[in-house]
Amino acid sequence: MNRTKTLRKWLLPAVTTILVILTLLLCYNQRPQPLILQTLEFPAAEEGKGCLDLNTATVKELEALPGIGPALAEKLLSWREENGPFTCREDILSINGIGEATYETIKPYISFG
């Protein structure tokens, strides 16, 4: 009888402690799910009739173009501020960091206003 009381006295706290530890371990080992970042998407358009006007686009809009990151977006805006509006593909190709491959990638998505 005395042994049963001792067993009951320690069994419930021991099982409870084990369950708490297991729960904490399971929660600790779960990796957080990655956040889904919302980006601007531009559907492909006919050549010369793109969805994004380079002469009015913001940095964020330019960064949404494939192959254009923050540095190239800033270069595009700087060129536009220094030289006026873009009028042709040669204007874009004159920007350091934008070559034929990048131009071909963004061509369906851009226009010159």
C-alpha positions as CSV (number, residue, x, y, z in Angstrom):
1,M,0.0,0.0,0.0
2,N,2.8,2.4,0.9
3,R,4.6,1.5,-2.3
4,T,1.5,2.3,-4.4
5,K,1.1,5.7,-2.8
6,T,4.8,6.5,-3.5
7,L,4.4,5.3,-7.1
8,R,1.3,7.5,-7.6
9,K,2.9,10.5,-6.0
10,W,5.8,10.4,-8.5
11,L,4.3,8.8,-11.5
12,L,1.9,11.6,-12.5
13,P,4.5,14.4,-12.3
14,A,7.1,12.3,-14.1
15,V,4.7,11.5,-17.0
16,T,3.6,15.1,-17.1
17,T,7.3,16.3,-17.2
18,I,8.1,13.8,-20.0
19,L,5.1,14.9,-22.1
20,V,6.0,18.6,-21.6
21,I,9.6,17.9,-22.7
22,L,8.5,15.9,-25.7
23,T,6.1,18.7,-26.7
24,L,8.8,21.3,-26.4
25,L,11.2,19.2,-28.5
26,L,8.7,18.7,-31.2
27,C,7.9,22.4,-31.4
28,Y,11.5,23.4,-31.3
29,N,12.4,21.1,-34.2
30,Q,9.7,22.3,-36.5
31,R,11.1,24.7,-39.1
32,P,9.1,27.8,-40.0
33,Q,7.5,27.8,-43.4
34,P,9.1,30.3,-45.8
35,L,7.1,33.4,-46.5
36,I,5.7,33.8,-49.9
37,L,6.8,37.1,-51.2
38,Q,4.4,38.9,-53.4
39,T,6.1,40.2,-56.6
40,L,4.8,42.2,-59.5
41,E,4.1,40.1,-62.5
42,F,3.9,41.4,-66.0
43,P,2.2,39.2,-68.6
44,A,4.0,39.0,-72.0
45,A,2.8,41.5,-74.5
46,E,3.4,42.1,-78.2
47,E,6.8,43.4,-79.1
48,G,6.9,47.2,-78.5
49,K,3.7,47.1,-76.5
50,G,5.0,46.0,-73.1
51,C,3.2,46.4,-69.9
52,L,5.8,48.6,-68.1
53,D,6.6,52.0,-69.4
54,L,10.3,52.5,-68.7
55,N,9.8,56.3,-68.7
56,T,7.4,56.2,-65.7
57,A,8.4,53.0,-63.9
58,T,9.5,53.1,-60.2
59,V,12.4,51.2,-58.8
60,K,10.1,48.6,-57.4
61,E,8.4,48.1,-60.7
62,L,11.8,47.8,-62.5
63,E,13.1,45.3,-60.0
64,A,10.1,43.1,-60.8
65,L,11.3,42.7,-64.4
66,P,13.2,39.4,-64.9
67,G,17.0,39.9,-64.6
68,I,16.7,43.4,-63.2
69,G,17.8,43.8,-59.6
70,P,18.1,46.8,-57.3
71,A,21.4,48.0,-58.9
72,L,20.2,47.8,-62.5
73,A,16.9,49.5,-61.5
74,E,18.8,52.4,-60.0
75,K,21.0,52.6,-63.1
76,L,17.9,52.8,-65.3
77,L,16.4,55.6,-63.2
78,S,19.7,57.5,-63.1
79,W,20.1,57.2,-66.9
80,R,16.5,58.5,-67.3
81,E,17.1,61.4,-65.0
82,E,20.4,62.4,-66.8
83,N,19.3,61.7,-70.4
84,G,15.6,62.1,-70.6
85,P,13.1,59.5,-71.6
86,F,14.0,56.2,-73.2
87,T,13.2,56.1,-76.9
88,C,14.7,52.9,-78.3
89,R,16.5,49.7,-77.4
90,E,19.9,51.4,-77.9
91,D,19.2,53.6,-74.9
92,I,18.7,50.6,-72.7
93,L,21.8,48.8,-74.1
94,S,24.0,51.8,-73.3
95,I,23.5,51.1,-69.5
96,N,26.4,49.2,-68.0
97,G,25.1,45.8,-66.9
98,I,22.4,45.5,-69.5
99,G,23.4,43.6,-72.6
100,E,21.6,41.8,-75.4
101,A,20.6,38.8,-73.2
102,T,19.0,41.0,-70.5
103,Y,17.3,43.2,-73.1
104,E,15.9,40.1,-74.8
105,T,14.6,38.9,-71.5
106,I,12.8,42.1,-70.6
107,K,11.7,43.1,-74.1
108,P,8.2,41.5,-73.9
109,Y,7.5,43.4,-70.7
110,I,8.6,46.9,-71.5
111,S,7.6,49.9,-73.6
112,F,9.1,53.3,-74.1
113,G,5.9,55.3,-73.5
